Amino acid sequence: MTESSAPQAQREVVHGWTRVSEHAYTRPLEGWKANVGVVVGKQRALLVDTGAGPEQAQRLLGLVRNLTDLPLVVVNTHAHFDHVYGNAFFADSEAGGAQEIWGHEAAAAWIREHGESQRTEVADLEPQFASAEGSHAQILAPTRTIGSAPQDLDLGGVTATLFHLGRGHTDGDLLVGVDNVVFAGDLVEQGADPAFEGSWPRDWVTALRKLSALRDLYPVVVPGHGEVVGMDVVDDMRATMGQAVRVATTAVQQAATDATKAVPILPYGPEQARALIRRLRATG
């Protein structure tokens, strides 16, 4: 039985967190069901993503404290609102108390330049934050960044490796590898179409190919949304996206103004099929 087909009930659940390895746990948050992660070392713990706003972040901290009281270090997998809007709460020494917030340099730049553009996305879940009101309403970019070179974080007897496989879902996707698990952020989606808005589709296929090549090191994959999977799901996602990019590219080349005739034959719903075509035009 593969990792992706194994029933989730077979995994240990600890205080509502699904244990995916000796040191790593995951659970989805309310709202957009973004998967967050916790890696517990002997000296500190690592939190993967911070949620969609300060209220969600405060609830998340309570969930984390059910697992560990260790000092926290945070990693943002990419710049989208449902993964980073809790940063300011966790950076507050009297709230989350995170020692560092790590991210890719491109994600940090995007948050600084465009982070405000997503506030309205969280209006239903975080109305005060969406109005730039209340505590921790600042949109905070990562305070520590990496580029193309991997970064090892020593948590005390446990090492988490942060690494970038190139542009994909965004130009700042960051993955976290620990034990035999990789937290992939939205570079990998399970149970839904990939979100192509702001993506780099051709590079995304390449990034998924690079991730597949790490199957012996990280056979367990925690996607940005959906169930914990194995590398077979990454393989399927790459093959499907590769075929979609080829079909959509041909449509774009053959239609000077309107390539949407390809929408019905692409392997995604109409919204994401159109987004794929738009991004192929935009990224060349």
N, C-alpha and C positions, 0 to 999 in steps of 0.2 A: 504494500500500500504506500503510495507516495505521500509526501508531506501535505500536498494540496488537497488530497482526497481523504486524509485521515480525519475522522470526526473530531470537532473541537472538544467534545466531552472527554476525550482521552488525555487532554492536557490538564495539568494541575491548575486549579483556580485558587488564588491566594488573596483574600480580602477584595474580591471582585476583579483582580488582575489575572490575566492569563500568563502563566509562566512558560516562556518559550525556550529557555536554556537555564543553566545553573544560576546565572546572575541576572538574567534579563526578563522583563515583564512588559506586557502591553495591555491596553484597553482602549475602546473607542469613547470619545466624548459625545455629549448630546449635541444636537444641531446638525452639523455636517458630518458627523460620525468620523471625524479625523482620528486616526490611531496615534496615541501618544505612547511613549515607552519610558521605562525606568531601568537603569543598570546599577546594581548595588555592589560597590567595592567595600573594602575594609575601612577606608578613610573618608570617602565621599561617594555620592551617588550622582548619576547623570540622568537628566530628564530630556527626552527627545520631544521637542515642540511644546508650546505653552498655551494653546487654545485660542479662542476667538475674541478675547477681551478680559478685563480684570475680574469680573464676577466669575466667569468660567475658570480663570486661573486660580482664584481663591478656592473654589471647589476642588480643582485639580490638586492643589497643594494638600488639602485635607486627605485626598485619596493617596497621594504619595506618602504622607506621614503614616498611613496605615501599614506601609511597607518598611519605611526606614526613617530615622531621625537624623541621618547623616547630612552634613553640608551638601549643597547642590551645585552642580555645574549644568548649564543648559546648552542644548544644541538645537538650532533651527534647521530643518531639512530644506526649506526654501522660503520664499518671501510672501506667500499668500496668506491672507487675513486669518484663516481658520487655524493656522499653524504658528503665528507669531504675535498676535495682538495681546497675548498675555505677558509679553516680555517685560513691560514696565513694572508690573506687579512683582514678578519674580526677581527683578533687579533691585527692588527696594529692600534695604537691609533689615527693615522692621516687618517685612511681609514675607516674600519668598526667600530673600537672602542669598540668591544665587551668586556664587563667587565670580563666575564668568558666563557670558552668553556667546557661544560660538556660531558661526555661519560662514557661508562662502562669501568671498569679497563682492561678487556680483549681486548676491542677494542683499547684502548690507547696503550697497549703493542704490539698489532699486527701492528698498524701504525708505531710505533717506529722501529720495527724489520723488517717489510715487506712492508711498505708504498711505498718505491721506486719501488717495483716490478710492480706497476700498472701505472706508468707514461705514458708508450706508449699507454695505452688504450685511452688517451684523445688527441692524436696527431692531429686528424682532427679538433677538436673544440678548443684546447688550444695548438697550436704548440710550442710556446715559453716555456710554463710550461713543456710540454712533454720533452723538451730538457734541462730542469733545468736552464732556462735562464729567464731574465726579473725580474720584481718586484714580490715579494711575491711568489717566486719559492720554498720556503721551504715547506716540507710536515710536517704539525704540528699536533701532537696528542692533544687530549683534555687536558686541564690544570687542570680540576677538574674531579674526577672520583667517581663512586659508584660501589658497589659490589652487594650483594644479598639484602641489605636493601634499601627500597625506600627512595627517597630524595624529600622533598617538597621545591619548589622555590617560594618565596613570590615576586610577581611582583607589589604589591601595590593593595590591594583589590581583587586580583586574585591569586590563588595558582595553580601552575602546579606541578604535581607529576611525577617524573621520576622513573621508575621501570623496573626490569629485571625478566623475566619469565623462565629463563633457556636458555640453548643453543638451537639454531634453525637454522635460515638462516646463522648465524655465532655464535661464542661462546660469542659475546659481544653485542647482540641485546638489545637496550634500547627503551622503550616506554614512551610516554609523554601523560598523562591524564589531561584534563582540561575541566571544565563544564561537558557536557555529551559526550565528544569526546575523542578518543584516537588516537594519531599519532603512527602507528605501525611499521613504517619503512618497510623493505623488509621481515619482519616476515609474512606479509600479502601481497599477490600479487593479482591484479585484471586485467583480460584481457590477461594474459600470464602465461606460466608455471612457477612454482617456480624455482628459480636458486639454484641448489644443489651444485655447486662448492664451496668447503670450508664449507659446511653445516654439520649439525648433524641430519640426517633425523629422527631417532627414537625420539630424544629429541624434534625435531621440532613439531612432532605430539602432544607431551605432552604440549609444550608451547601453541599451538593453543587451546588445551582443556582448559588450564588455562585461556586463553584470553576469550574464550566463556563463562566461568563462571562469567565474569565481565559484562555480557550483560546488567544487570539492571543499572550498574553504567555508562557504556560507550556504549550506543546503536549505536553510530555513529563511524565508523572506517575510518581513512585516511590511505590507504595503501602506501607502498613505491613508487608504480607506479600504474597508473590506476585511475578509478573513485572512489569517496567516496562511501562507502558501509555500510551495516548493518551487524550484527553478523550472519545473515543467510549465508553470503558469507564465513565467517570464519568457520562456521559449515561445509559447503560443502568442503572447502579446507582441513579441518582436516580429514573428512571422506575419501576423495579421496586419500590424502597422506597416511593415515593409511592403506588403502587397497593396495596401491602401495608398501609400505614398506613391508607388509606381503608377497606379490607376489615376490618381488625382493629378499627378505631374503631367501625364499624357493629356488629360482633359484641359489643364491650364495651358499647355503648349498649343493645343489645337483650337482653343477658343480664346480669341483676343480679348473679348469682353465678358463672356458668360460661360463659366465652367461648371455651373451648378447642374447641368444635365448628368454629371457623374454622381450626384448625390444618391440616387436610388440604388446604384450598384456598389457603393462603398459599404464596408462592413460595420458601419456605425449608424446611430440615429441621425436624423436630418440636422439637428443643431450642431453636433460635433463634426459631422461630415462637411458642413459649410465652414465651420471654424478651421478644419484641416485645410481646405482649399484656400481660405483667406491667408493662413499662415504660410502656405507654400508660395503664394504670390509675394508675401511680405518679406520672406527670408531668402528668396531666390533659389 
